[in-house]
Amino acid sequence: MTRSLKIVFAGTPDFAAAHLQVLLDSEHRVIAAYTQPDRPAGRGKKLLASPVKQLAQRRDIPVYQPQSLRDPSAQEELAALGADVMVVVAYGLILPQAVLDIPPLGCINVHASLLPRWRGAAPIQRAIEAGDAESGVAIMQMEAGLDTGPVLVESRCRIAPADTGRSLHDKLAELGGPALLRALEQLAAGTAEPRVQDDTAATYASKISKEEARIDWQRPAEELERQIRAFNPFPVCWTTCSNSGGEQRLRVHSVKLEQDSHGEPGTVLAADSEGILVACGRGALRLTQLQLPGGKALPAAEILKGHRELFAPGNRLGQ
C-alpha cells in the first residue's frame, strides 16, 4: 500500500483544479493550497477566486495567495506547513530554489506536453497549431530552469483532427491525474527513476497574445485551420469585416478546410447554409461558427440571416 503523503498543492485554473480533485480523492492528504490572488473578471470587474481556491474552500483546505514566493516570510510560512512534497499544476508563479528545496521529496509539476517538447506557457495550443500527431502529460521533478527537470512519469494521447484547445485540455486533464498518482507512489516508495530531458530536442510554447490570434489570410488554409482550433476557446481567432457602418471584428470559432477552392486571400468566395467560404494564401476555409461584436457564437447560417451584406461574394475580410 502507498504511504500517505502530506501534500501542498499549488495551481490556479481549471486544469489545476482537476488534479487537486484527484489528490483529494486519493489516500494522500492535501494540507494546503496555494493559488494566484483573486483577479477582477467580467463586466463588473468583481474579484473572482480561482477554480483551485473555490475547490479548496469547499473542502476546507487552507488557502494561501502570496503575490510572490521570493519573499522570505512566504517561504517560512510554506516551510512551517511540514509537507512531504509540493505538487504544482499551472500555478503561474515562479518557484525560486529556496522553495524547491523545502519539501523533503521536492516539488513536482504536471506539465501538459511530452517534455522536452513544448516547454513553457501554452503547450496545448502550440501542439495543435504545429500539427503534432500526439500530446500528453509529463510529471516532472522541478528545478530552477523552465520545465527542464527530469521526468518521473509520462502519459501519451493522440491529437485528433478535430481537437480544439478545449478538447485537448480535457483529454490531458483526464490523463494527468492517474500519472500524478503514479509519480507520488514512486516518490513515496523510493522507486522513482527520473528521465533527464534532452535539451537539444526542446521547443518553447510561448504565451499567446490576442493580437497573434488575428487571422492572416495570406497563410495556407491548413495552417489557419490548425490555429483556429488551437486558439478555441482562448483567445479565439479573429478577422475584420466591413460595411457602410464601418469595420467590425469577427471572431471565428470553427472552420472546415476546402483545399480545392482558390482566390485572392481574404476574399469571400461563397456564402450559403454550409458556411462562408474564404480564400487563403493556399486553399480556402469555410467559416462555420462565428461571433459578431455584442453577440454570441452562432452557426454561419444564422449569422447570414441578419448580416448577409457583410459576406457577399467578392467582399474582403481582414482588410
Steps between C-alpha positions, in 0.01 A plus 500: 500500500623850410620714790266794552682825427437846639463720191502873441323566169573806284285581195248744362274412198255220423781270384659531844170454684444168319829372643424636847174302491692180420728558800204574728344168393823306563662360815729804517427803720491848348591730788497833312430654158697784345340696217521836324342804668135562406468690170237743366276324248189564293338830411464598864870426565415326825779303664475134401658210689691248291353153437764357736403740780131425452557124521735531799253712692219250433721230652620716794861504377698807619572734207811719458525773234839672521591753231841332479686206648828690495404669827683331792190528720292311238772233487499465878122465496525223241776318691294511821228290334728195509396348167674192359465625141364798308289432190492787249251519212469819291566715806626810319769604749872426479627267772849611606761244602436574868139377455600197291729393784233512775305169463706185573371334182533821297250674275340322205318659208224372271583638153262466204748382237749226423811669637740626378258594221296812581656630817332823607163668537277368219592136423146386415437772240849480347475123449177534299625806313817316394306198375645256754358148475506444875520677832499389860583581859842498665541482879829680560728548798534877510828688483586867450483489116175539303350150475850350480483248786518122467177320409359247748192379310368564148156427355423542127191559285422554133403848377186444291443698176207682662665571837481857628690663782205414724460135402874427527507683836226266624678189371823597675319588823367141498846356431678712756328376815599130476851599385538728803393225739756260341775758549404555865495123557855476363621789715340357813654156435841635396475324162491803269733487198501854358577539128726795426366714217690541174546878483596482132146377417324775697240732345341802668125561529487878529203676660221587254401863441163620373674676211660169398147363457430738210453291185758561227316392186830486307589182689406151372153379596631192682715716731211733577265207567741365763545844656123554524455164674799564730377844610147379583378581767777756568584749367282407194626594153354812341488705184319814390208563266360828368178658377363855473497518880877444521732220599421246771681208654382149413600214729542166323426198722504217246577434134533222242785457253416544130829428323353506147369859521720795405489877477658822623584450871224629727239508223155353566444238227154382608254537786219251553349262754827301506702801616708787365777394264810722521815474287838460670859518378454138395158336498201640688311475828127462548408700811235302687464669841545875549446776755427866429564775759244490781357167385560136578668234289254376235501274194596696189155433354343689792744791463414527130130542573559842649834605350518360148637830363822453702577176319395562140729314256786730407515673839837495673557398862793628706562814300 
